[in-house]
Amino acid sequence: MATQTTTTGAFWRGARDCGPFLLVAGPFGALFGVVGTEAGLNIAEVMGFSIVVIAGASQFAALSLMLDQAPTVIVLLSAIAVNLRMAMYSASLAAHLGPARLWQRALVAYMNVDQTYAVSVLEYDAKPAMTLPEKLAYFFGTCLPIVPTWCVATYVGALVGEAVPASWGLDFAVPIAFLSMVAPALRTMAHVAAAAASILLAIAFAGLPYNLGLMPAGIGAMIVGAEVERRMGHAFPPPGARP
Amino acid sequence: MTGWSGPEIWFIIVALGAATFVIRFSFLGLIGNREMPPWLLRHLRYTPVAILPALVTPAVLWPEATGGTLSAPHLLAAAMALGIGYWRKNAVLAAGAGLATFLILRAVI
């Protein structure tokens, strides 16, 4: 059957195109497992984060604030704020997958992460002739190297974390992980301006208790990024950036 | 984990998972095909780079391990992760370089 063949082909094309991101999901999933158990979470709790939330940056954010003994509401609001960009992913996927069935869209939403979104949308834009079943199959294909890897790597990391003594000082791995995720994302002047504003505002608000300065710093930096983009145009690259 | 009971930890996991799903599902599921206004998209685009640096700044500048004073291993490891990540556009390489810098400097200093 022709349609069967093209959807199967689309699935494997998605898996292949997203394959290189194995090298991101694997190490960072493992790192979350290690620092999660080092922080005192048990294996079930660490796995709970990776399976229920599947969003690396917000998992690290929640963990880091819990270690700071921040109030629950600050932990949740900050970790949720990190994921707000996914509303943008959802809107952009809806333009392509909106007519799919409700359970299919719910499954897409659950696995709508940075890599699956980016790879899929680039393909949809490059191949406007794709049918809805092909687009769905392609998206689920992109999930294959990412979602199972994230969970398995977290589990392996958690086992390692239980064996590593706390005195290794791996708690600083969390800030390092964040900076490593942010640095490659500094693609435009607007991104650089937002990150710089974020650091300066965090220093300005550092005196506030319970990490309360995080929200105003984040919102302020978001406004700075959006304003710089509005004034300079979206694709303006920072000095020294490769095309 | 110090200061957090099992039920509290699970509450955070489930609440964060549910809220994240609602964000991911929003337009796909409930709002339909309507476009988001450009000003909102413009702000949402910057959420990770706006929030994550603010989150790490205190941990880098005033680490708990040194009682809140500036520390060379923390500062240099952070600079290394940021620099390598920006230069090579590779998060895994950046994390490896940052962690290695931190562990080596802490052993040496």
Interface residues (C-beta under 8 A of the other chain):
Chain A: L23 V24 P27 F28 L31 A39 G40 L41 E45 G48 F49 V52 V53 I54 A55 A57 S58 A61 A62 S64 L65 M66 L67 Q69 T72 V75 L76 S78 A79 I80 A81 V82 N83 L84 R85 M86 A87 M88 Y89 S90 A91 L93 A94 A95 L97 G98 L102 R105 A106 V108 A109 Y110 N112 W168 G169 D171 F172 A173 V174 P175 I176 A177 F178 L179 S180 M181 V182 A183 P184 A185 L186 A190 H191 A194 A195 A197 S198 I199 L201 A202 I203 A206 G213 L214 A217 G218 I219 G220 A221 M222 I223 V224 G225 A226 E229 R230 R242
Chain B: M1 T2 G3 W4 G6 E8 I9 W10 F11 I12 I13 V14 A15 L16 G17 A19 T20 F21 I23 R24 F25 S26 F27 L28 G29 I31 G32 N33 E35 M36 W39 L41 R42 H43 L44 R45 Y46 T47 P48 V49 A50 I51 L52 P53 A54 L55 V56 T57 P58 A59 V60 L61 W62 P63 A65 H74 A77 A78 A81 L82 G83 I84 G85 Y86 R88 K89 N90 A91 V92 A94 A95 G96 G98 L99 F102 L103 R106
